[in-house]
């Protein structure tokens, strides 16, 4: 999601919420840039802890072994303490530090999920973070990195796959819908296919604008860009040839979407090749994807994709404005709402990450989004600066050590359903050297200065680039070409 200071200035608007909540959003984003399941039975029964460390965190820290956890319902005294803390949070008051310390002595590490949520969405000015951090360490045995208290704690929780209490979703719903009431329908869907433990606030609110041609949100959001103005490749000389674009081809019509424009909007709804497409860009995981949105069953209106303001393991969670259905952005699968009830998934198409010069050389008839997007904005060329220099700024859990967490890979799935990752720099160098890349039934070819994958028979696959941590967490069994 990665909401930049420049973008925040563009999108400043009148807030429908209370001023304290708006201040919370801006304070949290600034801080981030700077730096379910349950059991039954007797709550006195403890599960045995793991003997080995839980893995490696996104910043290279060792994640300690999972703690022992009780089974059964939450203790009434612990629930009363949480009631006190949540009530204080909702009233914008300071909770009693001793009550926070009681959580650390509760003996129920499952409440670590609720503690992490409270750390993430804390009201500005509250001095509860150090208390919650100390209580979390006492409760779980983890050592938490103070500059990244929430991310460090949540990395442990995800790596442990620690069970949550039966009451967890109720607590989370209270906390999150106080922050953004428009998330209520997502929580109210009893059939939702969502692991709410891993869902986090991304620092902005839901984009509910009906008209995506404008830029201003009524409160802080990342506004999609609908039907952007485009120019021919010849008139695209406003963009330097070495700048990165995301290239898409539909029914023979090619278009380039400059990365720096998508870093501001993170979502485009457009017409290309006679089809309606949606192009979400998760800047946090380096992943631009494209979906055909008018390929829907009879009786379903064409989805209009928007940014929800929620994340799951540092990947944006998008939703359909028409039906209010959440989607898994990485797969295009509806996970809540009417579209989930219909088991609906968007049809994905390839996206090529290339320099503008190489893209237009390969596609001389390409169009490109106009310099102002058709909405009169002056987009900075590097709005995110070096935000990702030290790794993910949100929690991702334990990482796969086979590659560096932020290394770009091309992800593909072969005809047998096996996921494969191709490190982009190495693959591109091999192709430039005249080598052939064939691996696990997949063939990698160049397009522009980017790469894509196809089957051995030439069938073009819906591939896209992503940072390694993102591809590997959604495809934990992926093979890696080298």
ABEGO torsion letter per residue (X at the ends): XGBBAAAAAAABBBBABBAAAAAAAAAAAAAAAAXXBBBBEBAABBBBBBABBAEBBAAGBBBBBBBBBBBEBBBAAAAAAAAAAAAAAAAGBBBBAAAAAAAAAAGBAAAAAAAAAAAAABBBGBAAAAAAAAAAAAAAGBBBBAABAAAAAAAAAAAAGBBBBAAAAAAAAAAAAAABAAAAAAAABAABBBBAAABBBAGBBBBABABAABABBABBBBBBBBGBBBBBAAAAAABBAABBBBBBBBGGBBBBBBAAAAAAAGBBBBBBGGBBBBBBBBAAAGBBBBBBAABBBBGBBBBBBBBAGBBBGGBBBBBBAAAGBBBBAAAGBBABEAAAAAGBBBBBBBBBBBBAAAAAAABAABBBBBAAGGAGBBBBABAAEAAAAAEBABBAEBBBAABBAABBBBBBBBAAGBBBBBBAAAAAAAAAAGBBBBBGGBBBBBBEABBBBBBAAGBBBBBBBBBAAAAAAABAABBBBX
